[in-house]
Amino acid sequence: QVQLVESGGGLVQAGGSLRLSCAPRGRTSYNFNMGWFRQAPGKEREFVAAVNWSGSSTYYADSVKGRFTISRDAAKNTIYLQMNSLKPEDTAIYYCAADPRRRSTEVAGLNTYDYWGQGTQVTVSS
């Protein structure tokens, strides 16, 4: 069982930046593909970004390309989502997810990921 813990959410004005973090609780290392998803009120959970197990490949939803950057720090056993130029439509709960089977052809799929964090709220005011 993998427990993922997100942090870094908060309230920010439009045009501002936030950095989200996600780390597995209690594990010293992991080599999973990792993803970030988000869910706004009344909407389905949607893919935001993913990084493969080695950090060599990243993937983004069209809505965040050029504004968000996903990365991983193996030494700190943490992945990050740097969010710049935030818009009110980015407001959502952001979830970190882990895919131990490393299915890089299916990174945007909800069912690809076996483990999920509890989520962190991001609110962007206009």
Backbone as XML, in Angstrom:
<?xml version="1.0"?>
<chain id="A" units="angstrom">
  <residue number="1" name="GLN">
    <atom name="N" x="0.840" y="-1.187" z="0.000"/>
    <atom name="CA" x="0.000" y="0.000" z="0.000"/>
    <atom name="C" x="0.879" y="1.243" z="0.000"/>
  </residue>
  <residue number="2" name="VAL">
    <atom name="N" x="0.522" y="2.191" z="-0.825"/>
    <atom name="CA" x="1.262" y="3.448" z="-0.905"/>
    <atom name="C" x="0.342" y="4.583" z="-0.483"/>
  </residue>
  <residue number="3" name="GLN">
    <atom name="N" x="0.774" y="5.352" z="0.469"/>
    <atom name="CA" x="0.023" y="6.533" z="0.884"/>
    <atom name="C" x="0.713" y="7.765" z="0.341"/>
  </residue>
  <residue number="4" name="LEU">
    <atom name="N" x="-0.021" y="8.558" z="-0.398"/>
    <atom name="CA" x="0.521" y="9.769" z="-0.995"/>
    <atom name="C" x="0.016" y="10.984" z="-0.229"/>
  </residue>
  <residue number="5" name="VAL">
    <atom name="N" x="0.920" y="11.910" z="0.007"/>
    <atom name="CA" x="0.569" y="13.105" z="0.764"/>
    <atom name="C" x="0.887" y="14.330" z="-0.076"/>
  </residue>
  <residue number="6" name="GLU">
    <atom name="N" x="-0.147" y="15.118" z="-0.374"/>
    <atom name="CA" x="0.044" y="16.346" z="-1.141"/>
    <atom name="C" x="0.148" y="17.532" z="-0.185"/>
  </residue>
  <residue number="7" name="SER">
    <atom name="N" x="0.820" y="18.575" z="-0.665"/>
    <atom name="CA" x="0.881" y="19.831" z="0.086"/>
    <atom name="C" x="1.122" y="20.966" z="-0.894"/>
  </residue>
  <residue number="8" name="GLY">
    <atom name="N" x="0.936" y="22.193" z="-0.402"/>
    <atom name="CA" x="1.259" y="23.360" z="-1.214"/>
    <atom name="C" x="0.077" y="24.101" z="-1.790"/>
  </residue>
  <residue number="9" name="GLY">
    <atom name="N" x="-1.130" y="23.580" z="-1.592"/>
    <atom name="CA" x="-2.289" y="24.298" z="-2.101"/>
    <atom name="C" x="-2.545" y="25.575" z="-1.330"/>
  </residue>
  <residue number="10" name="GLY">
    <atom name="N" x="-3.488" y="26.376" z="-1.833"/>
    <atom name="CA" x="-3.829" y="27.610" z="-1.154"/>
    <atom name="C" x="-4.620" y="28.541" z="-2.040"/>
  </residue>
  <residue number="11" name="LEU">
    <atom name="N" x="-4.712" y="29.774" z="-1.589"/>
    <atom name="CA" x="-5.441" y="30.825" z="-2.310"/>
    <atom name="C" x="-4.439" y="31.756" z="-2.960"/>
  </residue>
  <residue number="12" name="VAL">
    <atom name="N" x="-4.643" y="32.033" z="-4.235"/>
    <atom name="CA" x="-3.728" y="32.908" z="-4.967"/>
    <atom name="C" x="-4.536" y="33.734" z="-5.956"/>
  </residue>
  <residue number="13" name="GLN">
    <atom name="N" x="-4.052" y="34.906" z="-6.276"/>
    <atom name="CA" x="-4.722" y="35.748" z="-7.257"/>
    <atom name="C" x="-4.384" y="35.273" z="-8.675"/>
  </residue>
  <residue number="14" name="ALA">
    <atom name="N" x="-5.250" y="35.579" z="-9.590"/>
    <atom name="CA" x="-5.013" y="35.249" z="-10.993"/>
    <atom name="C" x="-3.669" y="35.839" z="-11.433"/>
  </residue>
  <residue number="15" name="GLY">
    <atom name="N" x="-2.917" y="35.025" z="-12.172"/>
    <atom name="CA" x="-1.594" y="35.424" z="-12.608"/>
    <atom name="C" x="-0.488" y="34.995" z="-11.661"/>
  </residue>
  <residue number="16" name="GLY">
    <atom name="N" x="-0.869" y="34.540" z="-10.493"/>
    <atom name="CA" x="0.111" y="34.122" z="-9.503"/>
    <atom name="C" x="0.589" y="32.698" z="-9.709"/>
  </residue>
  <residue number="17" name="SER">
    <atom name="N" x="1.388" y="32.222" z="-8.745"/>
    <atom name="CA" x="2.007" y="30.903" z="-8.841"/>
    <atom name="C" x="1.848" y="30.138" z="-7.538"/>
  </residue>
  <residue number="18" name="LEU">
    <atom name="N" x="1.830" y="28.825" z="-7.675"/>
    <atom name="CA" x="1.866" y="27.910" z="-6.537"/>
    <atom name="C" x="2.695" y="26.702" z="-6.927"/>
  </residue>
  <residue number="19" name="ARG">
    <atom name="N" x="3.278" y="26.058" z="-5.929"/>
    <atom name="CA" x="3.969" y="24.798" z="-6.185"/>
    <atom name="C" x="3.401" y="23.715" z="-5.283"/>
  </residue>
  <residue number="20" name="LEU">
    <atom name="N" x="2.893" y="22.681" z="-5.896"/>
    <atom name="CA" x="2.366" y="21.542" z="-5.159"/>
    <atom name="C" x="3.447" y="20.477" z="-5.022"/>
  </residue>
  <residue number="21" name="SER">
    <atom name="N" x="3.397" y="19.767" z="-3.900"/>
    <atom name="CA" x="4.327" y="18.678" z="-3.660"/>
    <atom name="C" x="3.554" y="17.413" z="-3.338"/>
  </residue>
  <residue number="22" name="CYS">
    <atom name="N" x="4.177" y="16.280" z="-3.638"/>
    <atom name="CA" x="3.568" y="14.987" z="-3.333"/>
    <atom name="C" x="4.675" y="14.020" z="-2.977"/>
  </residue>
  <residue number="23" name="ALA">
    <atom name="N" x="4.509" y="13.343" z="-1.859"/>
    <atom name="CA" x="5.503" y="12.363" z="-1.444"/>
    <atom name="C" x="4.799" y="11.151" z="-0.863"/>
  </residue>
  <residue number="24" name="PRO">
    <atom name="N" x="5.349" y="9.971" z="-1.072"/>
    <atom name="CA" x="4.761" y="8.784" z="-0.462"/>
    <atom name="C" x="5.144" y="8.703" z="1.005"/>
  </residue>
  <residue number="25" name="ARG">
    <atom name="N" x="4.173" y="8.465" z="1.852"/>
    <atom name="CA" x="4.441" y="8.398" z="3.284"/>
    <atom name="C" x="5.067" y="7.053" z="3.623"/>
  </residue>
  <residue number="26" name="GLY">
    <atom name="N" x="6.173" y="7.125" z="4.328"/>
    <atom name="CA" x="6.749" y="5.904" z="4.860"/>
    <atom name="C" x="7.621" y="5.113" z="3.912"/>
  </residue>
  <residue number="27" name="ARG">
    <atom name="N" x="7.792" y="5.569" z="2.670"/>
    <atom name="CA" x="8.634" y="4.838" z="1.724"/>
    <atom name="C" x="9.931" y="5.588" z="1.526"/>
  </residue>
  <residue number="28" name="THR">
    <atom name="N" x="11.013" y="4.853" z="1.377"/>
    <atom name="CA" x="12.291" y="5.509" z="1.162"/>
    <atom name="C" x="12.542" y="5.781" z="-0.312"/>
  </residue>
  <residue number="29" name="SER">
    <atom name="N" x="11.898" y="5.055" z="-1.183"/>
    <atom name="CA" x="12.066" y="5.303" z="-2.613"/>
    <atom name="C" x="10.921" y="4.657" z="-3.369"/>
  </residue>
  <residue number="30" name="TYR">
    <atom name="N" x="10.668" y="5.161" z="-4.539"/>
    <atom name="CA" x="9.660" y="4.540" z="-5.382"/>
    <atom name="C" x="10.019" y="4.877" z="-6.822"/>
  </residue>
  <residue number="31" name="ASN">
    <atom name="N" x="9.704" y="3.985" z="-7.721"/>
    <atom name="CA" x="9.975" y="4.188" z="-9.143"/>
    <atom name="C" x="8.693" y="4.005" z="-9.933"/>
  </residue>
  <residue number="32" name="PHE">
    <atom name="N" x="7.724" y="4.809" z="-9.595"/>
    <atom name="CA" x="6.425" y="4.749" z="-10.264"/>
    <atom name="C" x="6.289" y="5.887" z="-11.247"/>
  </residue>
  <residue number="33" name="ASN">
    <atom name="N" x="5.448" y="5.715" z="-12.238"/>
    <atom name="CA" x="4.953" y="6.869" z="-12.978"/>
    <atom name="C" x="4.015" y="7.627" z="-12.031"/>
  </residue>
  <residue number="34" name="MET">
    <atom name="N" x="4.070" y="8.945" z="-12.104"/>
    <atom name="CA" x="3.279" y="9.767" z="-11.185"/>
    <atom name="C" x="2.461" y="10.777" z="-11.978"/>
  </residue>
  <residue number="35" name="GLY">
    <atom name="N" x="1.285" y="11.075" z="-11.470"/>
    <atom name="CA" x="0.429" y="12.025" z="-12.166"/>
    <atom name="C" x="-0.230" y="13.010" z="-11.223"/>
  </residue>
  <residue number="36" name="TRP">
    <atom name="N" x="-0.658" y="14.112" z="-11.779"/>
    <atom name="CA" x="-1.493" y="15.086" z="-11.075"/>
    <atom name="C" x="-2.825" y="15.184" z="-11.821"/>
  </residue>
  <residue number="37" name="PHE">
    <atom name="N" x="-3.884" y="15.155" z="-11.062"/>
    <atom name="CA" x="-5.229" y="15.336" z="-11.583"/>
    <atom name="C" x="-5.902" y="16.442" z="-10.784"/>
  </residue>
  <residue number="38" name="ARG">
    <atom name="N" x="-7.024" y="16.936" z="-11.288"/>
    <atom name="CA" x="-7.772" y="17.933" z="-10.531"/>
    <atom name="C" x="-9.264" y="17.740" z="-10.731"/>
  </residue>
  <residue number="39" name="GLN">
    <atom name="N" x="-10.008" y="18.203" z="-9.754"/>
    <atom name="CA" x="-11.462" y="18.108" z="-9.831"/>
    <atom name="C" x="-12.080" y="19.382" z="-9.309"/>
  </residue>
  <residue number="40" name="ALA">
    <atom name="N" x="-12.776" y="20.071" z="-10.182"/>
    <atom name="CA" x="-13.485" y="21.291" z="-9.811"/>
    <atom name="C" x="-14.903" y="20.923" z="-9.372"/>
  </residue>
  <residue number="41" name="PRO">
    <atom name="N" x="-15.542" y="21.791" z="-8.596"/>
    <atom name="CA" x="-16.904" y="21.496" z="-8.131"/>
    <atom name="C" x="-17.847" y="21.220" z="-9.286"/>
  </residue>
  <residue number="42" name="GLY">
    <atom name="N" x="-18.575" y="20.109" z="-9.214"/>
    <atom name="CA" x="-19.544" y="19.778" z="-10.231"/>
    <atom name="C" x="-18.962" y="19.213" z="-11.511"/>
  </residue>
  <residue number="43" name="LYS">
    <atom name="N" x="-17.653" y="18.982" z="-11.520"/>
    <atom name="CA" x="-17.008" y="18.469" z="-12.722"/>
    <atom name="C" x="-16.303" y="17.145" z="-12.436"/>
  </residue>
  <residue number="44" name="GLU">
    <atom name="N" x="-15.978" y="16.426" z="-13.507"/>
    <atom name="CA" x="-15.264" y="15.177" z="-13.345"/>
    <atom name="C" x="-13.788" y="15.441" z="-13.099"/>
  </residue>
  <residue number="45" name="ARG">
    <atom name="N" x="-13.159" y="14.457" z="-12.478"/>
    <atom name="CA" x="-11.721" y="14.566" z="-12.268"/>
    <atom name="C" x="-11.020" y="14.494" z="-13.624"/>
  </residue>
  <residue number="46" name="GLU">
    <atom name="N" x="-10.021" y="15.380" z="-13.810"/>
    <atom name="CA" x="-9.356" y="15.437" z="-15.104"/>
    <atom name="C" x="-7.835" y="15.408" z="-14.951"/>
  </residue>
  <residue number="47" name="PHE">
    <atom name="N" x="-7.207" y="14.908" z="-15.990"/>
    <atom name="CA" x="-5.749" y="14.818" z="-16.031"/>
    <atom name="C" x="-5.135" y="16.216" z="-16.144"/>
  </residue>
  <residue number="48" name="VAL">
    <atom name="N" x="-4.031" y="16.414" z="-15.422"/>
    <atom name="CA" x="-3.297" y="17.675" z="-15.500"/>
    <atom name="C" x="-1.898" y="17.441" z="-16.070"/>
  </residue>
  <residue number="49" name="ALA">
    <atom name="N" x="-1.139" y="16.555" z="-15.433"/>
    <atom name="CA" x="0.241" y="16.328" z="-15.856"/>
    <atom name="C" x="0.727" y="14.992" z="-15.307"/>
  </residue>
  <residue number="50" name="ALA">
    <atom name="N" x="1.770" y="14.458" z="-15.942"/>
    <atom name="CA" x="2.361" y="13.207" z="-15.469"/>
    <atom name="C" x="3.853" y="13.209" z="-15.775"/>
  </residue>
  <residue number="51" name="VAL">
    <atom name="N" x="4.573" y="12.420" z="-15.002"/>
    <atom name="CA" x="6.007" y="12.241" z="-15.217"/>
    <atom name="C" x="6.305" y="10.760" z="-15.096"/>
  </residue>
  <residue number="52" name="ASN">
    <atom name="N" x="7.196" y="10.256" z="-15.958"/>
    <atom name="CA" x="7.479" y="8.831" z="-15.881"/>
    <atom name="C" x="8.411" y="8.530" z="-14.712"/>
  </residue>
  <residue number="53" name="TRP">
    <atom name="N" x="8.660" y="7.258" z="-14.491"/>
    <atom name="CA" x="9.372" y="6.826" z="-13.289"/>
    <atom name="C" x="10.767" y="7.412" z="-13.183"/>
  </residue>
  <residue number="54" name="SER">
    <atom name="N" x="11.432" y="7.657" z="-14.330"/>
    <atom name="CA" x="12.804" y="8.165" z="-14.303"/>
    <atom name="C" x="12.870" y="9.679" z="-14.362"/>
  </residue>
  <residue number="55" name="GLY">
    <atom name="N" x="11.770" y="10.309" z="-14.654"/>
    <atom name="CA" x="11.775" y="11.764" z="-14.814"/>
    <atom name="C" x="12.158" y="12.212" z="-16.211"/>
  </residue>
  <residue number="56" name="SER">
    <atom name="N" x="12.377" y="11.285" z="-17.117"/>
    <atom name="CA" x="12.846" y="11.636" z="-18.454"/>
    <atom name="C" x="11.724" y="12.071" z="-19.392"/>
  </residue>
  <residue number="57" name="SER">
    <atom name="N" x="10.488" y="11.746" z="-19.048"/>
    <atom name="CA" x="9.347" y="12.115" z="-19.896"/>
    <atom name="C" x="8.250" y="12.763" z="-19.068"/>
  </residue>
  <residue number="58" name="THR">
    <atom name="N" x="7.687" y="13.827" z="-19.624"/>
    <atom name="CA" x="6.577" y="14.511" z="-18.971"/>
    <atom name="C" x="5.423" y="14.666" z="-19.956"/>
  </residue>
  <residue number="59" name="TYR">
    <atom name="N" x="4.230" y="14.796" z="-19.402"/>
    <atom name="CA" x="3.018" y="14.856" z="-20.208"/>
    <atom name="C" x="2.094" y="15.908" z="-19.589"/>
  </residue>
  <residue number="60" name="TYR">
    <atom name="N" x="1.376" y="16.633" z="-20.441"/>
    <atom name="CA" x="0.525" y="17.714" z="-19.949"/>
    <atom name="C" x="-0.811" y="17.746" z="-20.674"/>
  </residue>
  <residue number="61" name="ALA">
    <atom name="N" x="-1.830" y="18.158" z="-19.957"/>
    <atom name="CA" x="-3.093" y="18.490" z="-20.595"/>
    <atom name="C" x="-2.914" y="19.783" z="-21.375"/>
  </residue>
  <residue number="62" name="ASP">
    <atom name="N" x="-3.647" y="19.911" z="-22.472"/>
    <atom name="CA" x="-3.521" y="21.118" z="-23.295"/>
    <atom name="C" x="-3.819" y="22.380" z="-22.504"/>
  </residue>
  <residue number="63" name="SER">
    <atom name="N" x="-4.711" y="22.288" z="-21.552"/>
    <atom name="CA" x="-5.140" y="23.464" z="-20.799"/>
    <atom name="C" x="-4.056" y="24.042" z="-19.893"/>
  </residue>
  <residue number="64" name="VAL">
    <atom name="N" x="-3.013" y="23.253" z="-19.620"/>
    <atom name="CA" x="-1.966" y="23.738" z="-18.703"/>
    <atom name="C" x="-0.595" y="23.820" z="-19.362"/>
  </residue>
  <residue number="65" name="LYS">
    <atom name="N" x="-0.491" y="23.379" z="-20.615"/>
    <atom name="CA" x="0.804" y="23.418" z="-21.299"/>
    <atom name="C" x="1.346" y="24.836" z="-21.337"/>
  </residue>
  <residue number="66" name="GLY">
    <atom name="N" x="2.627" y="24.965" z="-21.020"/>
    <atom name="CA" x="3.263" y="26.262" z="-21.029"/>
    <atom name="C" x="3.109" y="27.039" z="-19.738"/>
  </residue>
  <residue number="67" name="ARG">
    <atom name="N" x="2.236" y="26.559" z="-18.842"/>
    <atom name="CA" x="2.020" y="27.236" z="-17.554"/>
    <atom name="C" x="2.426" y="26.359" z="-16.380"/>
  </residue>
  <residue number="68" name="PHE">
    <atom name="N" x="2.217" y="25.079" z="-16.486"/>
    <atom name="CA" x="2.516" y="24.146" z="-15.396"/>
    <atom name="C" x="3.736" y="23.304" z="-15.763"/>
  </residue>
  <residue number="69" name="THR">
    <atom name="N" x="4.508" y="22.941" z="-14.752"/>
    <atom name="CA" x="5.656" y="22.066" z="-14.952"/>
    <atom name="C" x="5.660" y="20.986" z="-13.878"/>
  </residue>
  <residue number="70" name="ILE">
    <atom name="N" x="5.724" y="19.728" z="-14.318"/>
    <atom name="CA" x="5.824" y="18.619" z="-13.375"/>
    <atom name="C" x="7.274" y="18.159" z="-13.330"/>
  </residue>
  <residue number="71" name="SER">
    <atom name="N" x="7.723" y="17.801" z="-12.143"/>
    <atom name="CA" x="9.100" y="17.336" z="-11.995"/>
    <atom name="C" x="9.174" y="16.390" z="-10.809"/>
  </residue>
  <residue number="72" name="ARG">
    <atom name="N" x="10.296" y="15.683" z="-10.726"/>
    <atom name="CA" x="10.491" y="14.802" z="-9.576"/>
    <atom name="C" x="11.904" y="14.936" z="-9.079"/>
  </residue>
  <residue number="73" name="ASP">
    <atom name="N" x="12.044" y="14.832" z="-7.773"/>
    <atom name="CA" x="13.335" y="14.898" z="-7.126"/>
    <atom name="C" x="13.547" y="13.553" z="-6.431"/>
  </residue>
  <residue number="74" name="ALA">
    <atom name="N" x="14.392" y="12.726" z="-7.041"/>
    <atom name="CA" x="14.587" y="11.378" z="-6.506"/>
    <atom name="C" x="15.217" y="11.424" z="-5.111"/>
  </residue>
  <residue number="75" name="ALA">
    <atom name="N" x="16.105" y="12.375" z="-4.900"/>
    <atom name="CA" x="16.783" y="12.461" z="-3.604"/>
    <atom name="C" x="15.793" y="12.774" z="-2.486"/>
  </residue>
  <residue number="76" name="LYS">
    <atom name="N" x="14.791" y="13.574" z="-2.804"/>
    <atom name="CA" x="13.793" y="13.948" z="-1.799"/>
    <atom name="C" x="12.545" y="13.069" z="-1.893"/>
  </residue>
  <residue number="77" name="ASN">
    <atom name="N" x="12.547" y="12.155" z="-2.863"/>
    <atom name="CA" x="11.412" y="11.244" z="-3.002"/>
    <atom name="C" x="10.096" y="12.005" z="-3.154"/>
  </residue>
  <residue number="78" name="THR">
    <atom name="N" x="10.146" y="13.053" z="-3.951"/>
    <atom name="CA" x="9.009" y="13.966" z="-4.051"/>
    <atom name="C" x="8.779" y="14.353" z="-5.505"/>
  </residue>
  <residue number="79" name="ILE">
    <atom name="N" x="7.512" y="14.520" z="-5.872"/>
    <atom name="CA" x="7.220" y="15.124" z="-7.162"/>
    <atom name="C" x="6.573" y="16.487" z="-6.928"/>
  </residue>
  <residue number="80" name="TYR">
    <atom name="N" x="6.696" y="17.347" z="-7.912"/>
    <atom name="CA" x="6.224" y="18.714" z="-7.803"/>
    <atom name="C" x="5.350" y="19.072" z="-9.001"/>
  </residue>
  <residue number="81" name="LEU">
    <atom name="N" x="4.466" y="20.019" z="-8.759"/>
    <atom name="CA" x="3.728" y="20.635" z="-9.852"/>
    <atom name="C" x="3.862" y="22.144" z="-9.666"/>
  </residue>
  <residue number="82" name="GLN">
    <atom name="N" x="4.701" y="22.746" z="-10.475"/>
    <atom name="CA" x="4.859" y="24.204" z="-10.461"/>
    <atom name="C" x="3.783" y="24.797" z="-11.357"/>
  </residue>
  <residue number="83" name="MET">
    <atom name="N" x="2.962" y="25.648" z="-10.770"/>
    <atom name="CA" x="1.847" y="26.234" z="-11.504"/>
    <atom name="C" x="2.035" y="27.740" z="-11.596"/>
  </residue>
  <residue number="84" name="ASN">
    <atom name="N" x="2.222" y="28.235" z="-12.804"/>
    <atom name="CA" x="2.405" y="29.659" z="-13.051"/>
    <atom name="C" x="1.235" y="30.200" z="-13.860"/>
  </residue>
  <residue number="85" name="SER">
    <atom name="N" x="1.118" y="31.506" z="-13.869"/>
    <atom name="CA" x="0.056" y="32.176" z="-14.636"/>
    <atom name="C" x="-1.300" y="31.549" z="-14.346"/>
  </residue>
  <residue number="86" name="LEU">
    <atom name="N" x="-1.587" y="31.379" z="-13.087"/>
    <atom name="CA" x="-2.819" y="30.705" z="-12.703"/>
    <atom name="C" x="-4.051" y="31.502" z="-13.105"/>
  </residue>
  <residue number="87" name="LYS">
    <atom name="N" x="-5.091" y="30.766" z="-13.444"/>
    <atom name="CA" x="-6.356" y="31.360" z="-13.875"/>
    <atom name="C" x="-7.470" y="30.905" z="-12.929"/>
  </residue>
  <residue number="88" name="PRO">
    <atom name="N" x="-8.551" y="31.641" z="-12.834"/>
    <atom name="CA" x="-9.664" y="31.197" z="-11.985"/>
    <atom name="C" x="-10.160" y="29.801" z="-12.358"/>
  </residue>
  <residue number="89" name="GLU">
    <atom name="N" x="-10.085" y="29.437" z="-13.616"/>
    <atom name="CA" x="-10.543" y="28.103" z="-14.041"/>
    <atom name="C" x="-9.610" y="26.981" z="-13.594"/>
  </residue>
  <residue number="90" name="ASP">
    <atom name="N" x="-8.473" y="27.326" z="-13.019"/>
    <atom name="CA" x="-7.585" y="26.316" z="-12.433"/>
    <atom name="C" x="-8.028" y="25.930" z="-11.018"/>
  </residue>
  <residue number="91" name="THR">
    <atom name="N" x="-9.009" y="26.633" z="-10.495"/>
    <atom name="CA" x="-9.505" y="26.332" z="-9.156"/>
    <atom name="C" x="-10.062" y="24.917" z="-9.100"/>
  </residue>
  <residue number="92" name="ALA">
    <atom name="N" x="-9.542" y="24.117" z="-8.163"/>
    <atom name="CA" x="-9.948" y="22.722" z="-8.058"/>
    <atom name="C" x="-9.220" y="22.090" z="-6.876"/>
  </residue>
  <residue number="93" name="ILE">
    <atom name="N" x="-9.616" y="20.883" z="-6.563"/>
    <atom name="CA" x="-8.817" y="20.051" z="-5.670"/>
    <atom name="C" x="-7.833" y="19.292" z="-6.551"/>
  </residue>
  <residue number="94" name="TYR">
    <atom name="N" x="-6.578" y="19.343" z="-6.200"/>
    <atom name="CA" x="-5.537" y="18.688" z="-6.979"/>
    <atom name="C" x="-5.100" y="17.409" z="-6.268"/>
  </residue>
  <residue number="95" name="TYR">
    <atom name="N" x="-5.048" y="16.330" z="-7.044"/>
    <atom name="CA" x="-4.718" y="15.023" z="-6.512"/>
    <atom name="C" x="-3.438" y="14.485" z="-7.155"/>
  </residue>
  <residue number="96" name="CYS">
    <atom name="N" x="-2.623" y="13.889" z="-6.325"/>
    <atom name="CA" x="-1.438" y="13.177" z="-6.781"/>
    <atom name="C" x="-1.803" y="11.698" z="-6.910"/>
  </residue>
  <residue number="97" name="ALA">
    <atom name="N" x="-1.232" y="11.032" z="-7.915"/>
    <atom name="CA" x="-1.550" y="9.629" z="-8.136"/>
    <atom name="C" x="-0.303" y="8.863" z="-8.569"/>
  </residue>
  <residue number="98" name="ALA">
    <atom name="N" x="-0.262" y="7.572" z="-8.239"/>
    <atom name="CA" x="0.904" y="6.736" z="-8.536"/>
    <atom name="C" x="0.512" y="5.519" z="-9.357"/>
  </residue>
  <residue number="99" name="ASP">
    <atom name="N" x="1.319" y="5.233" z="-10.368"/>
    <atom name="CA" x="1.133" y="4.064" z="-11.221"/>
    <atom name="C" x="2.360" y="3.174" z="-11.116"/>
  </residue>
  <residue number="100" name="PRO">
    <atom name="N" x="2.328" y="2.147" z="-10.289"/>
    <atom name="CA" x="3.497" y="1.285" z="-10.129"/>
    <atom name="C" x="3.798" y="0.430" z="-11.361"/>
  </residue>
  <residue number="101" name="ARG">
    <atom name="N" x="2.822" y="0.291" z="-12.257"/>
    <atom name="CA" x="3.051" y="-0.537" z="-13.452"/>
    <atom name="C" x="3.623" y="0.259" z="-14.620"/>
  </residue>
  <residue number="102" name="ARG">
    <atom name="N" x="3.785" y="1.590" z="-14.417"/>
    <atom name="CA" x="4.497" y="2.448" z="-15.370"/>
    <atom name="C" x="3.893" y="2.386" z="-16.772"/>
  </residue>
  <residue number="103" name="ARG">
    <atom name="N" x="2.598" y="2.583" z="-16.873"/>
    <atom name="CA" x="1.936" y="2.502" z="-18.182"/>
    <atom name="C" x="1.986" y="3.863" z="-18.858"/>
  </residue>
  <residue number="104" name="SER">
    <atom name="N" x="3.104" y="4.143" z="-19.482"/>
    <atom name="CA" x="3.348" y="5.466" z="-20.044"/>
    <atom name="C" x="2.472" y="5.793" z="-21.245"/>
  </residue>
  <residue number="105" name="THR">
    <atom name="N" x="1.814" y="4.814" z="-21.841"/>
    <atom name="CA" x="0.916" y="5.107" z="-22.961"/>
    <atom name="C" x="-0.479" y="5.483" z="-22.481"/>
  </residue>
  <residue number="106" name="GLU">
    <atom name="N" x="-0.696" y="5.428" z="-21.167"/>
    <atom name="CA" x="-2.033" y="5.689" z="-20.636"/>
    <atom name="C" x="-1.984" y="6.672" z="-19.480"/>
  </residue>
  <residue number="107" name="VAL">
    <atom name="N" x="-1.099" y="7.642" z="-19.533"/>
    <atom name="CA" x="-0.870" y="8.513" z="-18.375"/>
    <atom name="C" x="-2.060" y="9.393" z="-18.027"/>
  </residue>
  <residue number="108" name="ALA">
    <atom name="N" x="-2.943" y="9.648" z="-18.986"/>
    <atom name="CA" x="-4.068" y="10.535" z="-18.727"/>
    <atom name="C" x="-5.292" y="9.818" z="-18.173"/>
  </residue>
  <residue number="109" name="GLY">
    <atom name="N" x="-5.220" y="8.515" z="-18.065"/>
    <atom name="CA" x="-6.381" y="7.755" z="-17.637"/>
    <atom name="C" x="-6.500" y="7.620" z="-16.136"/>
  </residue>
  <residue number="110" name="LEU">
    <atom name="N" x="-7.687" y="7.854" z="-15.613"/>
    <atom name="CA" x="-7.909" y="7.714" z="-14.177"/>
    <atom name="C" x="-7.623" y="6.298" z="-13.718"/>
  </residue>
  <residue number="111" name="ASN">
    <atom name="N" x="-7.999" y="5.321" z="-14.522"/>
    <atom name="CA" x="-7.844" y="3.924" z="-14.120"/>
    <atom name="C" x="-6.408" y="3.428" z="-14.197"/>
  </residue>
  <residue number="112" name="THR">
    <atom name="N" x="-5.519" y="4.248" z="-14.734"/>
    <atom name="CA" x="-4.108" y="3.868" z="-14.818"/>
    <atom name="C" x="-3.453" y="3.848" z="-13.444"/>
  </residue>
  <residue number="113" name="TYR">
    <atom name="N" x="-3.961" y="4.641" z="-12.551"/>
    <atom name="CA" x="-3.302" y="4.885" z="-11.265"/>
    <atom name="C" x="-3.940" y="4.063" z="-10.148"/>
  </residue>
  <residue number="114" name="ASP">
    <atom name="N" x="-3.071" y="3.414" z="-9.397"/>
    <atom name="CA" x="-3.536" y="2.536" z="-8.320"/>
    <atom name="C" x="-3.647" y="3.243" z="-6.980"/>
  </residue>
  <residue number="115" name="TYR">
    <atom name="N" x="-2.891" y="4.313" z="-6.808"/>
    <atom name="CA" x="-2.853" y="4.981" z="-5.508"/>
    <atom name="C" x="-3.100" y="6.471" z="-5.697"/>
  </residue>
  <residue number="116" name="TRP">
    <atom name="N" x="-3.858" y="7.027" z="-4.755"/>
    <atom name="CA" x="-4.248" y="8.437" z="-4.815"/>
    <atom name="C" x="-4.032" y="9.099" z="-3.465"/>
  </residue>
  <residue number="117" name="GLY">
    <atom name="N" x="-3.677" y="10.384" z="-3.531"/>
    <atom name="CA" x="-3.618" y="11.169" z="-2.308"/>
    <atom name="C" x="-4.988" y="11.712" z="-1.959"/>
  </residue>
  <residue number="118" name="GLN">
    <atom name="N" x="-5.047" y="12.429" z="-0.843"/>
    <atom name="CA" x="-6.306" y="12.992" z="-0.368"/>
    <atom name="C" x="-6.669" y="14.300" z="-1.058"/>
  </residue>
  <residue number="119" name="GLY">
    <atom name="N" x="-5.720" y="14.902" z="-1.711"/>
    <atom name="CA" x="-5.989" y="16.124" z="-2.444"/>
    <atom name="C" x="-5.627" y="17.375" z="-1.674"/>
  </residue>
  <residue number="120" name="THR">
    <atom name="N" x="-5.338" y="18.432" z="-2.411"/>
    <atom name="CA" x="-5.050" y="19.740" z="-1.829"/>
    <atom name="C" x="-5.802" y="20.790" z="-2.641"/>
  </residue>
  <residue number="121" name="GLN">
    <atom name="N" x="-6.432" y="21.728" z="-1.919"/>
    <atom name="CA" x="-7.277" y="22.726" z="-2.572"/>
    <atom name="C" x="-6.429" y="23.853" z="-3.152"/>
  </residue>
  <residue number="122" name="VAL">
    <atom name="N" x="-6.712" y="24.188" z="-4.398"/>
    <atom name="CA" x="-6.123" y="25.353" z="-5.044"/>
    <atom name="C" x="-7.267" y="26.271" z="-5.462"/>
  </residue>
  <residue number="123" name="THR">
    <atom name="N" x="-7.213" y="27.505" z="-4.995"/>
    <atom name="CA" x="-8.246" y="28.489" z="-5.322"/>
    <atom name="C" x="-7.583" y="29.704" z="-5.942"/>
  </residue>
  <residue number="124" name="VAL">
    <atom name="N" x="-8.036" y="30.067" z="-7.134"/>
    <atom name="CA" x="-7.488" y="31.210" z="-7.855"/>
    <atom name="C" x="-8.572" y="32.268" z="-7.955"/>
  </residue>
  <residue number="125" name="SER">
    <atom name="N" x="-8.319" y="33.406" z="-7.354"/>
    <atom name="CA" x="-9.305" y="34.479" z="-7.374"/>
    <atom name="C" x="-9.054" y="35.412" z="-8.556"/>
  </residue>
  <residue number="126" name="SER">
    <atom name="N" x="-10.126" y="35.985" z="-9.055"/>
    <atom name="CA" x="-10.009" y="36.874" z="-10.222"/>
    <atom name="C" x="-9.796" y="38.311" z="-9.807"/>
  </residue>
</chain>
